[in-house]
């Protein structure tokens, strides 16, 4: 594995960890608008998608070597 693949793999893990932390801590309480709650949920979902895409790209690149 090259340094670029390892960096991409770690970056994907950091994104998925951050998304799990964000999604695990959102609460719709007093003072939180439905729009901001939905936006944070969407941001967490997008971070999971980008992290998964990074892991998939590492897996396909590793399989080609």
ABEGO torsion letter per residue (X at the ends): XBAAAAAAAAAAAAAAAAAAAAAAABBBBBGBBAAAAAAAAAAAAAAAAAAAAAAAAAAAAAAAX
